[in-house]
Amino acid sequence: MTATWCVARSDASREALQTALDYAYSSRAECTPLQPSGLCFLPNTIQAHASYAFNSCYMRRFMAPGSCDFSGTATFAKTDPSYGSCHYPPSPGMYYVGYWDNDVQYM
């Protein structure tokens, strides 16, 4: 199985991304890395933050069909969107233990 990531569509409007990002946050996306002191805060753009949050929700939902849509603002990427110290977990070979709180474990 090829690794995939759920990221924000480059053609999504700022307003639609903000609505989808708010939904991702309310769905318990991992937000700690997106805080001002977090490893994924920069670049501080709606596109970058939405991509990280969307992937977080997608993983929390165990990659369920339809869980990478966010009202049409998300798409799948086959290229790792990680950069610098900001790492996006890939889809295959992953599972989560307990509640979302940096307790990701790799198989």
N, C-alpha and C positions, 0 to 999 in steps of 0.2 A: 504494500500500500504506500502510495506517495504521500509525503508530508504536505499538509495544507494549513493555511492560516486564514482566519476570517478578519477581513480588514474593511475599512471605509472605502466606498467607491470614490474615485477622484472626481467624478462628475456630479456628486451629490451636493445639493445646496447647503449652505451654512445653517439655515433654519432647520432643514430636515435632519442634518447631522446632530444639531443641538437637541432636538426632540428625541432622536434615537439614543444619543448619549445619556440623556436624563433617564430614559427607560433602562439602559444598561446599568447605570448606577443604582437605580431602584431594584434591579434584579440581582443585586449583590455582586456586581463585577468587582474584580480586584482593583481598588483605587489607590492603594498606598503608593505604588510606583509613579502615579500621576500627580502626587502632591508636590508642592514647590521644592521639597528636599528629596524627592524620589528620583530613582534612576531613569525614569521615562518622562519626567516633566518637560524636558527640552527635546524637541522644539515644542514650545507652548502654543500649539495650534489645535483647532477643533478637529482637523483631519487626523493628526497624530494621536491625540487623546482618544478619539472615537475608535480608531483602529485598535489600539491596545485594549480598550474596554470591550469592544465587540469580540475580539479573540478570547478575552477572559470569559465572557458569557458563553460563548460557543463551547469552550472547554468545560465549563461548569455544567453545561447541559449534555455532557458526554457526546458531543458532536451529533446530536439528534437531527434528523432531517428537518429542514426549515429553520433551524436555529441560527443560521447565518444569513439573515435577511434584513432585519431591522427596518421594516417598511421600505425595502428597496434601496437602502443606503449602504448595504454591505455586499461584499463579493468575496470569492475565494482567491487566495494568492498561493502560487506554488513556489515562490521565492521567499525566503525567510526575511521578514520585515525588521528583524532585530538590528540594532545599531549600537555601537559603543558598549555601554554597560546595561543597556535596555534589551532584555531578552524576551522574546515571544515564544512560549512553549508550542511546539508543533503538535499536530493532531495524532499521528499514530504512536502507539506504545505508551500512552499516558493514562493515568487515572488519578483521582483525587481522593484524599482521605480526610474525613471530618468536614468542618466548615471551611470556607475559603478564608485563609488567613496565612498565606505563604506556606501552606503545608502540602505542596505539590510533591509527588513522588514519581520517579521515573521507573518504568518496568525494565 
